[in-house]
Amino acid sequence: MTFKYDNVYINNASTVAGPYEQKGPLKNYYDATYDDFYSEMDTFEQAESKMIEDSVSILLSKVGKTKFDIDLFISGDLLNQLVSSNYAASNLSIPFMGVYNACATSVEGLIIASNMVESKQIKNCICAVSSHNNTAEKQFRYPVEYGGPKPKTTTFTTTGSASAYLSSNKEGIKIESGTVGKVVDLGVTDVYHMGAVMAPAAADTIITHLKDTKREIGYYDIILTGDLGVYGRDILKEYMKTEYGIELKNYNDTACMIFDTDKQPVYAGGSGPACAPLVTYSYVFNKMKKKEYARVLLVATGALHSPTMVNQKLSIPAIAHAISLEVISE
């Protein structure tokens, strides 16, 4: 399912990132970074909530608004009951919708907000997401103190938060369309190979988007997935070629862009809801503002991983949502 938008724009965005991102290849593009995982808070969970508030505060300053000017706040994270987003929303006191699609949450939020702005149900919206390496490790695997070894196909959860301000004001980056993906499950059970879990969902959404919009793959200057990692990226390229006869040339994965996978101890690259928007709202938007990219397809991918279901020996389903981003024509 693809929605077409005529009057929805990301007027501005903000990014705050953690200590590993601070040393990564995109370090100069973030609005702010943190030197450690606590971000001056007592716990990792509190730190993640603070990151959301910080990114929203920076964004409000950029657009010259206060929280009282915002119609709706949409946010999501990886933690049970969306606690990071809930606590941030409690302090912000903006009408709030919490969303969850794992690492596809950022684009899910953007599509919901775009539909509401396009239909004039709201005038503006802030869409935020967060993830934190240590909170995610604690919930989905083991506390970091455990020090368990992992295979090279593992991804390293990104620490950070990203926020976007959407309205019908014609400035910034246009959201031209959005494609809602389907849950895909090809039977993968390996919790340390999320790229393999999510690649088929990414392929399905890309194909759906191209069919719905009647476009060829070359329409976009670059197609970005997030976050498949080094091995998932290769699986997607092979899958697209084998199943659909499409060769992904103008393509990259944000998990491979946010870290230096050759020099940093991040296994196959980044992951987490914040990974794709951290790369997109900083580095990619910079390229679009310079007119180096005119059309970008962002495909956020999510492994709908439940430790409970994995312990019951069930496979891991996945989802991917896409938005088409365009430089505003003069």
Secondary structure, 3 states (H helix, E strand, C coil): CEEECCCCEEEEEEEEECHHHHCCCCHHHCCEECCCCCCCCCCHHHHHHHHHHHHHHHHHHHHCCCHHHCCEEEEECCCHHHHHHHHHHHHHCCCEEECCCHHHHHHHHHHHHHHHHHCCCCCEEEEEEEECHHHHHHHHCCCHHHCCCCCCCCCEECCEEEEEEEECCCCCEEEEEEECCCCECCCCCCCCCHHHHHHHHHHHHHHHHHHHHCCCHHHCCEEEEECCHHHHHHHHHHHHHHHHCCCCCCEEEHHHHCCCCCCCCCCCCEECCCHHHHHHHHHHHHHHHCCCCCEEEEEEEEECCCHHHHHCCCCCCEEEEEEEEEECCC
